[in-house]
Amino acid sequence: MGNFSSAERRCFWAIVLFALVVRLGAAWYWQDQVQRSGESFRFGDSHSYWIIASNLARGEPYQFGSENSKIFRSPLYPILLAPWTWIGPGNPSSWGVWMARLMGCFLGCGAVACIMWMTRNVASPTVALIAGILASIYPGAIAMSIFILSEAIATPMFTLSCACVLWGLREPSRGRSALIAAGVAFGLSCLARPSWSLWPLVLFSFVLLATPTRNPREMLSTIRLLTFFCLAAVLVMVPWWIRNYRITGKFVPTTLQVGASLYDGWHPGASGASDENMEFVVPFLAAQQKEDEMLANRGLPLESTLEWRIDQRLQRAAREWAWKNPSDVIWLSLVKLGKTWSPLPVAKEVRPLVRWSEAFGYTALVVGGLVGAWRLRREPGGWLAWMPCLYLGLLHAVFIGSVRYRQPGVLLLCPLAAAGWLCIHEWIRKRGSQSVHRQTDSS
């Protein structure tokens, strides 16, 4: 906040309060719609998070259903949900769910604050405040705050990580502490959404390419800072790794749903759409149990746990199918990219008002983001905001594509979109002023 004047700080907090009000209104509307429909959460993922959180609250094992699902979900979001399951155990329409949505609203406001702080590191206070307004009203960001989904915590943590990376690279005197904070936030985001695990590959490539190679000292300094980032992230995730190793005897960095997620995207008859109930796992489970029984009858030891063996079996099946069907893999990648990045959500259950508001907000941020990236092209980190979109695009060209998965990347376009739309406004104003001058001169 040191880069804002006192008046700008008041605007900063006013925008954060505005973001909270907007999210509270959306949470109330969504909860009312869910209760009217007679459904629990509308999303299967929400149900699994709530069940695991309820187990934690009751002191029961961390698992979803049977003991063969002990590494089904990453831990951060269920840990945050656990206290709210005490308020309304087993009743998704209770005050407990309301409190969980309220928690998401406050976390979403934290993401808005991070967007403004991040923007201030590369642009003027005016641009930062505009970015905050855009983040406050973007429908995708609002939705990720109010749903019972892990994005509620993963998106603010990832946004904070990106903001700290940019801060550390721009202010070398605070680089170490900033990159350590970025690593901690990134580790937490991975413990909420495992899909971020490969993000450092994209981030480090971009940062190293953007660092002047003619200055070896600066390059070494950048590498040292990225090392602090990695060490901090590893320290955050080590307890989860140790726990998983004790269960499986294997290194499991996130969850044992990688195989199911990969097979969901690569299998015979795949259409790019997800099988939310994962019905395809049933025959794999039966085949694995039959194989386990055969090995047991021969007196041969079984490797690791049943959950780990099924995950490996699904991964092998997905990779084998992809290797034999490269043309289908390419076609599916294009379909998934369309599902993820289409302005209009393709899901039939999305209502017209939500569909068109998301399309309008998304288009505005993308157009403004392109203009802003060009406007800030000489600023260190000016193009950094596009890197999450690139990463998510590559990732979900392999795994299932959905509008849900693009939201963190689109939210991080707000800094560039704010700069872009301010630039467009100034251009229109100048053109209007020139037109008035010409009319005055002609008269």
N, C-alpha and C positions, 0 to 999 in steps of 0.2 A: 504493500500500500504506500510505500515511500515515494513512488513515482506519481502519485495523485495529489493534487492540492486539496485543501479542506473542502472546498465546494464540490470538487470532483469526487471526493470520498462520500459525501452525502448522496450524490447521484449514484455512486457505486452501490451503496447499501439500499437505496430506493429500488434499484433494479433487482437486487437479490430478493427484496421483500415482494416485489411485483412477480418475480418468478415463482415464489412460494405460493402466492395467492392463486396464480394461474394453475399450478399443480394441484393445489387443494381442491379447486373447483372441478378439475378433470378427474381427480380421484373419487370425489363424491358421485359424479355422473357415472363413472365406470362401475363403481361398486353397486349403484342402483341398477344399472343394466344387467350386471351379473346376477343379482338377486332376483330380478324379474324373470330372467331366463331359466331359473331353477338349476343352473349349473354351479359348479364349485369355483373354479378359477378361470375357465375358458382355455387354459393351456395345460397340457399334460406335464410339462416341466415344472409348473407351479406346484402341482400336486406332489411331485417327488421331493421338491425342496421342503415342502411343509411337513411331509411324513418324516424325513430325516431330522428336521429341526425338532419335531415332537419327540422323537427318540432321544435326542440330546437332552431336551428339557426334563425328560423322565429318568435320565441316567441310564438309558438302554444303549445297546451297541450302535455305533454309527453305521447304519446300513439302510437300504431301501428294500423292504420286504424280507427276503431270506438272507442267510449268512453268506450267500453267493453274490451279494451285491454290496460289499463293504467299501468298494472304491468306485461306486456308481456316479457320485457327484463330488466335485471339489468342495472344500470345507467352509470357505469364508461366509458365503451367503446363508447356509443353514445355521451357522453359529450366530449370525446377527438376527435370524428369524426366531431362534429358540425361545428367548424371553416372551415373545408375543404369543407363542403357542400355549403358554400357561393361562393366558386370559381367556382363550376360547379353544381348548383342545378338541379336535375332531369336528369343529363347526366353522367352515370356511367363511360364513357370513357373520361371524362374531366380531366383537371389538378387537380381538387379536389381529384379524386381517386388516381392520381399519388402521391399527397402530403400525402394522408392517407397511401399509401404503403411505402413512404419514412419515415414517422413517425414510422411505424412498423419495418423498417430496423434499425433505431436508437435504438428502444426499444430492438430489438433482440441483438444488440451489447451490450446493458446493461446487458442482461442475460449472455452473454459470459464473460463479466467482473466479474459478480457475481460468475460464475462457477470457475474462476481462483482464486478469493479471498477465496471462500469456500474451494477449494482444498488446498490452502496454509495453512489453519488452521489445516489440518491433515497430510500433506505430504510436500515434499521438493518443492522448487521453480521450479525445472525441471518438476516434476509431474504436478504442477499447470499450467505451460505453455503448456504442452502436452494436458492437459484437455481443455484448451482454444482453441487449434487447433481443437480438436475433436468436440467441441461445435460449432466452426465456420463452419465446413464443413458437419455436420450431416444434411442430407436432410430434416428430419422431423422438425428440429429446423428452418431451412431456410424457409420452407413452412409456418410454423406458424407465421413467421415475415412478410411475403409478402401478405398473404391473408387478405381480409377485414373480419376478424373474431376476436372475443374477446380474443382469445389466444395471440394476438399480445401484449396486455398489461398484461393479467392475468399471462402468463408464466414468464415474467421478475419479476413481483411482488412476485409470489410464490417462485421463485428462490432466490430472495433477502431475503424473510422471512426465508427460510431454512438456508441460509448462516448466517443470524444474530442469529438464534437459536443456531447454532453450535458455533459461535463466543462467544456468551454469556455463554454457558455451559463450554467452555474451558477456558475462562478468567473471573473468578468470579468477579474480580474488576470492570469489565465493564458489568456485567451480567444484571443489571437493565436496563440501556440504550439500550443494545443490544436486550433484549427481548421486550422492548417497541417498538423499531423500527421493530422487527419481527412481532409484533402484528398489527402495522399499515399497513405494507406491506401485511400481510395475509388478513386483512379486505378489503383492496383495491382489492386483487385478488378475494375475494368472491363477491365484487360488480361488478366484470367483468365476472367471471365464478362461478355461484352459486354451481356448483358441488364440490367445495372445502370446503363447509360449515362444513362437518363432519370430516375434516382432523385432528382437535385437538384430537379427540378420539384415532386415531392411533398414532399421535405424542406423546401425553402425556403418553400413555401406554408404548411406547418404551422407552421414557426418564426415566420414573419412574422405569421400570424394569432394565434399565442399570445403575441406581444409586445404589451404595452399600447400602444395607439395614442395614448393621452393624454399620453404622454411622448415627444416627438419625439427627444430626445437618446438615449433608450434604443433607439428604432427605428433611428436612424442608426448607433448602435454595433453593433446586430445585423446590419445590412446590410454594414457594414465587415468584420465577422468572416466573413460568408458569402462576401465577395469574396476574402478570404485563402484560404478553402476552395477556391474555383474556380481561383484562380491556381496553388495547389499541385497540384491535380488535373491541370490543363492541362500544367504543366511535366513531370509524370510521363509523360503520354501523348504529348507532342510528338515524341519520337524515333520512336515507332511511326507517327505521322501522316506524318512526313517520309519514312520508309521506304516507306510505302504510296503517297505522292504520286510518289516517284521511279519506282515501278513502273507506276502507272496514269495519272499526270498528273491525278488527281482527288483530292478530299478524301475519304478513307475512314477514318472515326473508329475503327471496330473491325475488322470482317471483311467479306468479300463473300459471306456466307451469309445475309444479311438476306432477300434475295429468296426463297431456297429455304425458309427458315423460315416466311416469310409465306405462301408458296404452299402449304406443308404444312398450314397451318390454313385457308386460303381457296382452294378449288378445286372443280370439279364432282365430286360424289361424296364430298366430305369428310365424315368421320364424327367428327372431333375426336381421332382416334387418329393417331399419327405413322407415316409411312413411313420407318423408320429407315435403309433403304438408299437413300432418295431416288431411287427408280427413275423418278419423274416428270421428273427433270432430263434424262434421255436424249433424249426428243423435242425438248425446248427446245434442247439442245446441237446436235442435228442441224439444226433450223430456223435457228439462229444461224449455223452453219457454211455453210449453203446461202446465207443472206443475205450473209455475208461474201464468199463466192466470187463472187456476182453483182456486188457493189460493186467487187471487185477487177478483174473483167473490164471494168467500165466505167471503170476508172482512178480511182475515188473512194477517198479515204482512209478508214481504219477508225478509229473513235473508241476510244481507250484500249485495254485488253487484252480478250481473249476472256472471261476470268473476270469482268471488270467488265460487259461487254455482256450476258452470260448473267444476271448478278444483276439488272441493270436490266430485262431481258425478263421474268424471273420476277416482279419487283415489279409491273410494269405488268399482267401477266396476273392476279395476285392482286387488285389494286385494282379492275380492270375487272369481275372476277367479283363482288366484294363490292358494287360499285355497282349492278349489275344484279340482285342477289339479297339484298336487305336482310333479308328474313324468315329466310333460311337463315343469314345472319351472326348474327342474334340467337339463333336456335336453337343454332347451334354454340357461341356464347359461353356459353350455359347448360350445354351438354354439357361444355365444357372446364373451366368452374368446378366442375362436379361431379367431374370426373376429378382436379382439383388438390386440392380441399378435402374430398372424401369421407373420413370417418374410416377406412374400410376401403379399402386400395389395390385398384384394379380390375384390375391386371395379373395375368394368369393364371399367369405364371411365379413369382409371389411365393408362398412356402410359407405354409401356415396359421399356423405359429408366428410367423413374421415379420409376417404380415398383422395378426394380432390384437394382437401386442405394439405395433406401430406405431399401431394404432387406439386402444389404451388410452393410450399415452403422448401421442398427439396430442390426444385428448379431454381428458385431465387438464390439459394446458397451456392449451388454449383456455378451458375452464371456469374454471380458476384465473386465467387472464389477464383474463377479463371482470370477475371479482370484484376482482382487484388493480387494474385500471384505475379502477374505481369508488372503491376504497379510497384510491388515490393521485391522485384527480382534481384535487385542489388543488395538487399538486406540479408545478412546471414540468418538463415532459418526461414526466409520468406516462403520457400517452397516446402518447408517441413510439414505444414498442415495437410498437404496432399498425400503424404506418405502413408498414413493409416488407411486411406481409401485404396491406394495401390496394394497394400498388404492384404486388406480384406477382399479385394477383387481377386487376387491370386489364390487366396486360401479357399474362397467359396466358389471358385471355378472347379475345385476338386471336391470339396464337401458340398452339402446341400446349400443352395442359394435361397435367400429370403430377404424381404425388405427389413426384417428385424436385424439382420446381421450387418447392415450398412450403417446403422444409426450412430454408433460411436465415431466412425470416420466422417460422416456428414456433419455431426456436431462440431468437430474440430476444424471444419471449414469456416466457421463463423468469423474468426479473425480476418481471414482473407476476404470473405464476403463483405464484411463491414468496410474494409479499405476499398474494395471494388465498387460497392454501391455509392460510397462517398465520392469516389473518382468519377463515376457516371453522373452523379448529381452536379458536380462542378463543371463537367463537360457540357451538360444540358444548359446550365445557368450561363456559361460563357457564350454558347451558341445563341441563346435567347438575347443576351446583352448585345452581341454583335448584330443580331437581326434588328433590334430596336435602333441601334446607332445608324445602320444603313437606311432604315425608314426615315429617321430624323434628317440625315444628310440629303436624302432625295427630295424631302419636302422643303 
